């Protein structure tokens, strides 16, 4: 009997998954004593470190008491649910992490539902019990109720619970008795997570993840479901649609610590990486050469939002990026679809525009930010929700929205959400915060986060999760103010910005190159206004007292990519290059905007 345990760590965003993996790696002495490993070891790309979130699931393995434990770290955001759905197929059990103060959040419910449906054995870890106002016992009750509502089996309801603080590096079966290490959790894994079963028979292995190496190309990662796989073995690749492709395994690797180790044979139950297979996709099955049998294809929830991606055709195109052609844009989007299962790309009537479907604004913005860092220039349009017709009724995606806000501004939050067709379902106190639960159309969430954070002085905690498609809720008011649009190309001057400050707030500073049709700021009224920011002061050789006052300019408002995506309207684009991000009108000339105004209403 081989000794392998496969576990996935699941939780709502920011409940401490990656920190817990750090502590497991350290306590199982993966590193030499003198090695500097830093923290959040698995969040290894720049975007993950900057945002402090996990975007792509990762595999590591540790040895504890002669048992190999494969650990899969998963993302917590609903927008990256596609990642969670596919990697849970590799696990036999899950560690469900829950914050001792926040309790079960929308994403906790989403990932738990997926894990219970696959019949995985859960261990519940109530994390961050060192926090003020934490309520471990209430959270335990809450999770039990959640399992019950999700129709968990008797065996799953009988879950072990461990309390602790991953940051301080201790776990215990009783939160009132802190220990000095996390071994109680490791012992619980050995005791409660079933060993990976050794299924005998012909080879079956599902590809659930991809890796890429510039030396050997694409690498297939998955768990051997049945039989065994060895080096130089001829195999049949069964595509998602049932097509058979003959191939051969060149090299095999298993996970060891943070890296991989070359091996000649892997038996069922272990997770491995296979080199040498061409043209595979996530969800394909590697099967026996002579008697291939397919495993059930991974089902992924459908996208709920789309955006138009198009080449950069502004007057400044090609100045800052390396890849500017539609051919490069198309190749990059199709390459992303290979590993990002929840993403869909559809070609439009024009050869240089593509509709990209994703799970939400964060899902799409991470793709745009990654492309921008790779040197791409592109433009994106306003995010649109996907509308379906079900039984002759026009339906749209509805989400469950949860907001924890300070009690004195809860009324303002409710007002903002109900303006966007949200319905208040639950309102209850939670510590010194007010806990609010709504049902709201996905359209209503676009642009809502900024307003709520402004209304609550940045103190609200907001999370949402897709619920279902329901009948169309009617029109939702968009942006209330118009924009200030540049009249001509040139460099902005402090003089003209100063003179126009009473017209609105600006997004640009003095001395910036702008072009005609670029959005300069927000107008104080609801219509768009064309302004000239390039005009300098007319100079004469006469001096008058008081006319040479220093200009006093309010600082420019800077948007993040998500804020800009939520801000723009149907007749506007965001121009994104490796260096800058500009907002612009689709039609740059004022007379063209007037002629085409009807198509955006």
C-alpha positions in Angstrom: 0.0 0.0 0.0 1.5 3.3 -1.1 1.3 6.2 1.2 -0.1 9.2 -0.7 -2.7 11.9 0.4 -4.1 14.4 -2.1 -5.6 17.5 -0.5 -6.9 20.8 -1.9 -7.0 23.9 0.3 -10.2 25.9 -0.3 -11.5 29.1 1.2 -13.0 32.5 0.6 -10.4 35.1 -0.6 -8.0 36.4 2.1 -8.8 33.7 4.7 -5.2 32.6 4.8 -4.8 29.6 2.3 -1.4 30.6 0.9 0.0 31.5 4.4 -1.1 28.1 5.7 0.8 26.4 2.8 3.9 28.4 3.7 3.8 27.1 7.3 3.3 23.5 6.1 6.3 23.8 3.8 8.4 25.3 6.6 7.4 22.8 9.3 8.1 19.8 6.9 11.6 21.2 6.4 11.4 21.8 2.6 14.0 24.5 3.0 17.6 24.4 4.2 18.1 26.2 7.5 20.1 29.0 5.9 17.7 29.4 2.9 15.7 32.6 2.6 12.2 31.7 1.3 10.2 34.8 2.1 6.4 34.6 2.7 3.5 33.7 0.3 5.9 31.4 -1.4 3.3 30.1 -3.9 2.1 33.5 -5.1 5.0 33.6 -7.4 4.0 35.8 -10.2 4.2 39.6 -9.9 0.4 40.2 -10.3 -0.4 37.8 -7.4 2.2 39.4 -5.1 1.0 43.0 -5.9 -2.7 42.2 -5.4 -2.1 39.8 -2.5 -4.4 37.2 -4.1 -3.9 33.8 -5.6 -4.9 33.7 -9.3 -3.6 30.3 -10.5 -3.8 27.1 -8.5 -0.4 25.5 -7.7 0.8 22.0 -6.6 3.5 21.2 -4.0 4.2 18.1 -1.9 5.6 17.5 1.5 6.6 14.3 3.4 5.2 13.9 6.9 5.7 10.6 8.9 6.7 8.8 5.7 3.5 9.8 3.9 3.7 12.0 0.8 1.1 14.7 1.0 0.2 16.5 -2.3 -1.2 20.0 -1.6 -3.1 22.0 -4.1 -3.4 25.8 -3.3 -6.5 27.2 -5.0 -7.7 30.8 -5.6 -10.4 32.3 -3.4 -12.1 34.7 -5.9 -15.3 33.7 -7.6 -13.9 35.1 -10.8 -11.3 32.3 -10.8 -13.8 29.6 -9.9 -12.8 27.8 -13.1 -9.4 27.1 -11.5 -11.0 25.6 -8.4 -13.5 23.4 -10.3 -10.8 21.6 -12.3 -8.2 21.0 -9.6 -10.6 19.5 -7.1 -10.7 16.5 -9.4 -7.1 15.7 -8.3 -7.9 15.7 -4.5 -9.3 13.0 -2.1 -10.0 15.5 0.6 -10.2 19.2 1.2 -9.0 21.6 4.0 -11.8 24.2 4.3 -10.3 27.4 5.8 -12.6 29.9 7.4 -11.8 33.2 9.1 -12.8 33.1 12.8 -14.3 36.6 12.6 -15.8 36.7 9.1 -17.2 33.2 9.1 -18.6 31.5 6.0 -18.6 34.0 3.1 -20.1 33.6 -0.5 -17.0 32.0 -1.9 -16.8 29.6 1.0 -20.2 28.3 0.0 -19.2 28.1 -3.7 -16.1 26.0 -3.2 -17.6 23.9 -0.5 -20.5 23.0 -2.8 -18.1 21.8 -5.5 -16.0 19.8 -3.0 -19.1 18.1 -1.4 -20.6 17.3 -4.8 -17.3 15.4 -5.7 -17.6 13.4 -2.5 -14.4 14.8 -1.0 -13.8 14.4 2.8 -13.5 17.8 4.5 -11.3 19.0 7.4 -12.4 22.4 8.7 -9.8 24.8 9.9 -11.1 27.9 11.8 -8.2 30.2 11.1 -7.1 33.6 12.6 -8.4 32.8 16.1 -5.9 35.4 17.4 -8.0 38.2 15.9 -10.0 40.6 18.0 -13.8 40.0 18.2 -13.3 36.5 16.8 -16.1 34.0 17.4 -14.8 30.5 16.7 -17.8 28.6 18.1 -20.3 30.6 16.1 -18.3 30.0 13.0 -18.2 26.3 13.6 -22.0 26.2 13.9 -22.3 28.3 10.8 -20.1 25.9 8.8 -22.1 22.9 10.1 -25.3 24.6 8.9 -23.7 25.4 5.5 -22.7 21.7 5.1 -26.2 20.7 6.1 -27.8 23.1 3.6 -25.5 21.8 0.8 -26.8 18.3 1.5 -23.6 16.8 2.8 -23.5 13.1 3.5 -23.5 11.8 7.1 -19.8 11.0 6.8 -19.0 14.6 5.4 -21.1 16.2 8.3 -18.9 14.3 10.8 -15.9 16.6 9.9 -13.0 17.2 12.3 -12.4 20.8 13.2 -9.0 22.4 14.0 -8.5 25.9 15.4 -5.4 28.0 14.9 -3.5 30.9 13.4 -1.6 30.2 10.2 0.2 33.5 10.5 1.6 32.7 14.0 2.2 29.1 12.9 0.0 27.0 15.3 -3.0 24.7 15.1 -4.9 23.0 17.9 -8.1 21.0 18.4 -9.0 23.5 21.1 -8.6 27.2 20.4 -8.2 28.0 24.1 -5.1 25.9 24.2 -2.6 27.2 21.6 0.2 24.9 20.6 3.6 25.8 19.2 3.4 24.1 15.7 0.9 23.0 13.1 1.4 19.3 13.5 -2.1 18.7 14.9 -3.4 19.7 11.5 -0.9 17.3 9.7 -2.0 14.5 12.1 -5.6 15.2 11.2 -4.8 14.9 7.5 -3.2 11.5 8.0 -6.1 10.4 10.2 -9.1 11.7 8.3 -8.2 12.1 4.6 -8.4 8.7 2.9 -5.2 7.4 1.2 -5.2 7.8 -2.6 -6.8 4.5 -3.8 -4.7 2.2 -6.0 -7.1 1.3 -8.8 -5.7 -1.5 -10.9 -6.3 -1.9 -14.6 -5.5 -0.1 -17.8 -4.2 3.5 -17.7 -6.6 6.4 -17.1 -5.4 9.9 -16.2 -7.2 13.2 -16.7 -5.3 16.4 -17.5 -6.4 19.0 -15.0 -3.6 21.5 -15.2 -0.9 22.8 -17.6 2.7 23.9 -17.2 5.0 25.3 -19.8 8.8 25.0 -20.2 10.7 26.7 -22.9 12.8 23.6 -23.3 10.2 20.8 -23.6 7.0 22.8 -24.4 3.7 22.2 -22.8 3.5 19.8 -19.9 0.3 18.0 -18.8 -0.4 17.7 -15.1 -3.0 15.4 -13.6 -3.7 12.6 -11.3 -3.3 9.0 -12.4 -6.8 7.6 -11.8 -6.2 4.0 -12.7 -3.3 1.7 -13.6 0.2 3.2 -14.0 2.1 5.4 -16.4 5.7 5.0 -17.3 8.4 6.6 -19.4 8.4 5.9 -23.2 5.0 4.3 -22.8 2.7 4.6 -26.0 -0.6 6.0 -25.0 -3.9 7.2 -26.5 -5.0 10.8 -25.9 -8.8 11.0 -25.8 -9.9 14.6 -26.6 -13.0 16.2 -24.9 -15.1 15.5 -28.0 -14.1 11.8 -28.0 -11.5 12.0 -30.8 -8.5 9.6 -30.3 -4.9 10.7 -30.9 -1.9 8.2 -30.5 1.1 9.6 -28.7 4.0 8.6 -26.4 5.2 9.7 -23.0 8.8 11.0 -23.1 9.4 12.0 -19.5 7.6 11.7 -16.2 7.9 13.9 -13.1 6.3 13.9 -9.7 6.0 16.9 -7.3 8.6 17.1 -4.5 8.6 20.1 -2.3 8.3 23.2 -4.6 9.9 21.4 -7.5 9.5 18.3 -9.7 11.6 15.1 -9.6 12.1 12.9 -12.7 10.7 9.4 -12.2 10.3 6.3 -14.4 6.9 5.2 -13.3 3.9 6.6 -11.4 1.1 4.4 -10.0 -2.6 5.4 -9.6 -3.4 7.9 -6.9 -0.3 10.1 -7.3 -0.2 13.5 -9.2 2.4 13.7 -12.0 3.5 15.9 -14.9 3.8 14.3 -18.3 6.2 15.6 -21.0 6.0 14.8 -24.7 2.3 14.8 -25.5 1.3 17.2 -28.2 -2.0 19.1 -28.8 -3.7 18.3 -25.5 -6.2 20.4 -23.6 -7.4 20.5 -20.0 -10.1 17.8 -19.6 -8.5 15.4 -22.0 -7.9 11.8 -20.8 -4.5 10.0 -21.2 -5.6 6.3 -21.7 -4.2 2.9 -22.6 -2.8 2.6 -26.1 -5.0 -0.4 -27.1 -8.1 -0.1 -25.0 -8.7 3.6 -24.4 -11.5 4.5 -21.9 -12.5 8.2 -21.3 -13.0 9.8 -17.9 -16.0 12.1 -17.5 -15.1 15.6 -18.9 -14.7 18.5 -16.5 -17.8 20.7 -16.4 -17.1 24.4 -15.8 -19.7 27.0 -14.9 -20.4 29.3 -17.8 -19.1 32.9 -18.1 -21.4 35.7 -17.1 -19.8 38.7 -18.7 -18.1 39.7 -22.0 -15.9 42.6 -23.3 -14.8 43.7 -26.7 -11.0 43.4 -27.2 -9.7 45.3 -30.2 -6.4 46.5 -31.6 -5.1 49.9 -30.6 -6.1 52.4 -33.3 -5.5 55.7 -31.4 -3.2 58.4 -32.7 -0.5 57.1 -30.3 -0.6 53.4 -31.4 2.7 51.5 -31.6 4.7 54.1 -29.5 4.8 52.1 -26.3 4.1 48.4 -27.0 5.8 45.6 -28.9 2.7 43.7 -30.1 0.1 45.8 -31.8 -1.3 43.8 -34.7 -4.6 41.9 -34.7 -2.7 38.7 -35.6 -0.7 39.0 -32.3 -3.8 39.8 -30.3 -5.7 36.8 -31.7 -2.8 34.4 -31.1 -2.5 35.6 -27.5 -6.2 35.3 -26.7 -6.4 31.8 -28.1 -3.3 30.8 -26.2 -5.0 32.0 -23.0 -8.1 29.9 -23.7 -5.9 26.7 -23.6 -5.3 27.0 -19.8 -8.0 29.4 -18.7 -11.1 27.2 -18.9 -13.7 29.8 -17.8 -12.6 32.1 -20.7 -14.2 32.0 -24.2 -13.1 34.0 -27.2 -15.5 34.6 -30.1 -14.6 36.4 -33.4 -16.7 39.4 -34.4 -17.7 40.7 -37.9 -14.5 42.8 -38.0 -11.2 41.0 -38.3 -9.4 43.1 -35.6 -12.0 42.8 -32.7 -12.8 39.8 -30.5 -15.5 39.2 -27.9 -13.9 37.8 -24.7 -16.2 36.0 -22.2 -15.2 35.7 -18.6 -16.5 35.2 -15.0 -16.3 38.8 -14.0 -14.4 42.1 -14.1 -11.5 40.8 -12.0 -11.1 37.7 -14.2 -10.9 39.9 -17.4 -8.8 42.6 -15.8 -6.1 40.1 -14.7 -5.9 38.9 -18.4 -5.6 42.5 -19.6 -3.0 43.3 -17.0 -0.9 40.2 -17.9 -1.1 41.0 -21.6 -0.1 44.6 -20.9 3.0 43.5 -19.0 4.0 41.2 -21.9 4.1 44.2 -24.2 0.7 44.2 -25.9 -1.2 47.3 -26.9 -5.0 46.9 -27.1 -8.3 48.6 -26.5 -11.3 47.3 -24.5 -14.9 48.3 -24.5 -17.5 48.5 -21.7 -18.1 45.1 -19.9 -21.6 43.6 -20.8 -23.5 40.9 -19.0 -24.6 37.9 -21.0 -28.3 37.8 -21.5 -30.1 34.5 -22.3 -33.6 33.6 -23.4 -35.1 30.8 -21.2 -38.6 29.5 -22.1 -39.2 32.7 -24.1 -38.3 35.0 -21.2 -35.3 37.4 -21.3 -33.1 36.4 -18.4 -29.9 37.9 -16.9 -27.3 36.6 -14.3 -28.3 37.4 -10.7 -25.6 37.4 -7.9 -25.7 37.1 -4.2 -24.0 40.2 -2.8 -22.7 40.4 0.8 -21.6 43.7 2.4 -20.2 44.1 5.9 -20.3 47.8 6.6 -20.0 50.1 9.7 -23.5 50.3 11.2 -23.8 54.1 10.8 -23.5 54.0 7.0 -25.4 50.8 6.4 -28.4 52.8 5.2 -26.3 54.5 2.5 -25.1 51.0 1.3 -28.7 49.7 1.1 -29.7 52.8 -0.8 -26.9 52.4 -3.4 -27.7 48.7 -3.9 -31.5 49.1 -4.2 -31.0 51.9 -6.8 -29.4 49.1 -8.9 -32.3 46.7 -8.6 -30.8 44.9 -5.6 -33.1 43.3 -3.0 -32.2 43.2 0.7 -32.6 39.7 2.1 -30.7 39.7 5.4 -29.6 42.4 7.8 -28.0 41.5 11.1 -25.3 42.8 13.4 -21.8 41.1 13.2 -19.4 42.4 15.9 -19.4 46.1 15.4 -20.4 45.8 11.7 -23.7 45.4 10.0 -24.0 42.3 7.8 -26.1 42.8 4.7 -27.1 40.2 2.1 -28.7 41.1 -1.2 -29.7 39.6 -4.5 -28.6 41.9 -7.4 -28.3 41.6 -11.2 -24.6 41.2 -12.3 -25.1 44.5 -14.3 -25.7 46.3 -11.0 -22.4 45.2 -9.5 -20.4 46.9 -12.4 -19.3 50.2 -10.9 -20.9 49.5 -7.5 -17.7 48.8 -5.5 -16.3 52.3 -5.9 -19.5 53.9 -4.8 -19.8 51.7 -1.7 -16.2 52.3 -0.7 -16.7 56.0 -1.1 -19.9 56.0 1.0 -18.3 53.9 3.8 -14.9 55.7 3.8 -13.3 52.5 2.5 -14.4 50.4 5.4 -17.0 48.1 3.7 -16.1 44.5 2.9 -17.9 43.3 -0.2 -18.1 39.9 -1.9 -20.4 38.4 -4.5 -21.2 35.0 -6.1 -23.2 34.0 -9.1 -26.5 32.6 -8.2 -28.7 31.8 -11.3 -30.2 33.3 -14.4 -33.5 35.0 -13.5 -36.0 37.3 -15.5 -34.6 40.7 -16.6 -35.0 43.3 -13.8 -35.4 46.4 -16.0 -33.0 49.3 -16.7 -30.3 50.3 -14.2 -29.1 53.9 -14.2 -25.5 54.2 -15.6 -22.9 56.9 -14.9 -24.6 60.2 -13.9 -22.0 62.7 -15.1 -20.7 63.4 -18.6 -17.0 63.6 -19.5 -14.6 66.3 -20.6 -13.2 65.4 -24.1 -10.0 66.9 -25.6 -10.6 69.1 -28.6 -7.1 68.8 -30.1 -3.7 67.0 -30.0 -0.8 68.4 -28.1 0.6 68.8 -24.6 -1.7 69.9 -21.7 -0.9 73.2 -20.0 -1.3 74.1 -16.3 -2.9 77.4 -17.5 -5.8 75.8 -19.3 -6.4 73.1 -16.7 -6.5 75.8 -14.0 -9.1 77.9 -16.0 -11.3 74.8 -16.6 -11.3 73.4 -13.0 -14.8 74.7 -12.3 -16.1 72.4 -15.1 -15.2 69.2 -13.4 -12.4 67.0 -12.1 -9.5 66.0 -14.3 -7.8 62.7 -15.0 -4.6 64.2 -16.5 -1.8 66.4 -15.2 -0.1 69.3 -17.0 2.6 68.4 -19.5 1.0 65.2 -20.7 0.6 64.4 -24.5 -3.1 64.0 -25.4 -5.0 63.6 -28.6 -8.4 64.7 -30.0 -11.2 62.6 -28.6 -9.3 61.5 -25.4 -11.3 61.7 -22.2 -9.6 64.4 -19.9 -11.9 64.3 -16.9 -15.5 64.2 -15.5 -17.9 67.0 -16.3 -20.0 68.4 -13.4 -23.2 68.0 -15.6 -24.7 65.0 -17.3 -23.6 65.9 -20.9 -20.2 65.6 -22.5 -18.1 68.8 -23.0 -15.3 69.3 -25.5 -12.4 71.3 -23.9 -9.1 72.6 -25.1 -6.4 71.8 -22.6 -3.5 72.5 -25.0 -4.0 76.3 -25.2 -1.2 78.2 -23.4 -1.4 81.7 -22.0 -1.2 84.5 -24.5 2.0 86.3 -23.7 2.5 90.1 -24.1 5.3 92.4 -23.0 2.9 94.2 -20.7 2.6 93.2 -17.1 -0.4 93.8 -15.0 -0.6 93.4 -11.2 -2.4 90.3 -10.1 -2.5 88.6 -13.6 0.6 86.4 -12.9 -1.0 84.5 -10.0 0.4 81.0 -9.5 -2.0 78.4 -10.9 -3.4 76.1 -8.2 -4.5 72.7 -9.6 -6.3 69.9 -7.8 -4.4 66.6 -8.1 -5.5 64.4 -11.1 -7.8 61.4 -10.4 -6.1 58.2 -11.2 -8.0 55.0 -12.0 -7.0 51.4 -11.6 -7.8 49.1 -14.5 -10.9 47.7 -12.8 -12.1 51.2 -11.9 -11.7 52.3 -15.5 -13.6 49.2 -16.7 -16.5 50.1 -14.4 -16.4 53.8 -15.3 -16.6 53.8 -19.1 -19.8 53.8 -21.1 -20.9 52.1 -24.3 -19.4 54.8 -26.6 -16.0 54.7 -24.9 -12.8 52.5 -24.9 -9.9 52.1 -22.6 -6.6 52.2 -24.5 -4.1 50.0 -22.7 -0.3 50.0 -23.4 2.6 48.7 -21.4 3.3 52.2 -20.2 0.0 54.0 -19.9 -3.8 53.7 -19.7 -6.0 56.3 -21.4 -9.8 56.6 -21.6 -11.1 57.7 -25.1 -14.3 58.0 -27.1 -14.7 55.4 -29.8 -15.3 58.2 -32.4 -12.5 60.7 -31.9 -14.0 63.6 -33.9 -16.9 65.5 -32.5 -19.0 65.6 -35.7 -18.6 61.7 -36.0 -19.8 61.3 -32.4 -22.9 63.3 -33.2 -23.6 61.3 -36.3 -23.2 58.0 -34.5 -24.7 58.9 -31.2 -27.9 56.9 -31.8 -26.2 53.5 -32.0 -25.1 53.8 -28.3 -28.5 54.6 -26.9 
